[in-house]
Amino acid sequence: MGNSMQIIEINTEFIKIDQLIKYAGIVGNGSDVKFMILDGLIRVNGELCTQRNKKIRPGDRVEIEDYDTLEVKGIDQACSLKK
């Protein structure tokens, strides 16, 4: 992998960053995200992420160094993009 964009659709108000990165298939275990955060590998909307329980909402962009960029869309946003 590396520096590609994944669009992740969620049907809730938010998803925690560790759950998001696991859901995207970048790590196998949510606790692995803790080390990625400690190593300064994750940015949310351009800002360094320091919280493992950071809430990610539709419209947010999560950049993971040496991996992917995840763009989070809500179900309503994803449907309107297809029209």
For each residue, the residues with C-beta under 8 A, 3 or more apart:
1: 4 26 67 68
2: 66 67 68
3: 67 68 69
4: 1 68 69
5: 68 69 70 71
6: 24 68 69 70 71
7: 70 71 73 78
8: 20 23 24 70 71 72 73
9: 72 73 74 75 78
10: 14 15 20 58 72 73 74 75
11: 74 75
12: 15
13: 57
14: 10 55 56 57
15: 10 12 19 20 23 55 56 72
16: 19 20 52 53 54 55 56
17: 20 21 33 37 42 44 49 51 52 53 54 55 56 62
18: 21 22 30 31 33 34 52 53
19: 15 16 22 23 30
20: 8 10 15 16 17 23 24 56 62 70 72
21: 17 18 24 26 27 30 33 36 42 62 64 70
22: 18 19 25 26 27 28 29 30 33
23: 8 15 19 20
24: 6 8 20 21 68 70
25: 22
26: 1 21 22 64 67 68
27: 21 22 30 32 33 36
28: 22 32
29: 22 32
30: 18 19 21 22 27 33
31: 18 34
32: 27 28 29 35 36
33: 17 18 21 22 27 30 36 37 42 52
34: 18 31 37 38 52
35: 32 38 39
36: 21 27 32 33 39 41 42 64
37: 17 33 34 40 41 42 49 50 51 52
38: 34 35
39: 35 36
40: 37 48 65
41: 36 37 64 65 66 67
42: 17 21 33 36 37 48 49 62 63 64 65
43: 46 47 48 49 62 63 65
44: 17 47 49 54 56 60 61 62 63
45: 60 61
46: 43 61 63
47: 43 44
48: 40 42 43
49: 17 37 42 43 44 54 62
50: 37
51: 17 37 54
52: 16 17 18 33 34 37
53: 16 17 18
54: 16 17 44 49 51
55: 14 15 16 17
56: 14 15 16 17 20 44 60 62 72
57: 13 14 60 72
58: 10 72 73 74 77
59: 72 73 74 77
60: 44 45 56 57 71 72
61: 44 45 46 69 70 71 72
62: 17 20 21 42 43 44 49 56 69 70 71 72
63: 42 43 44 46 69 70
64: 21 26 36 41 42 67 68 69 70
65: 40 41 42 43
66: 2 41
67: 1 2 3 26 41 64
68: 1 2 3 4 5 6 24 26 64
69: 3 4 5 6 61 62 63 64
70: 5 6 7 8 20 21 24 61 62 63 64
71: 5 6 7 8 60 61 62
72: 8 9 10 15 20 56 57 58 59 60 61 62
73: 7 8 9 10 58 59 77 78 81
74: 9 10 11 58 59 77 78
75: 9 10 11 78 79
76: 79 80
77: 58 59 73 74 80 81
78: 7 9 73 74 75 81 82
79: 75 76 82 83
80: 76 77 83
81: 73 77 78
82: 78 79
83: 79 80
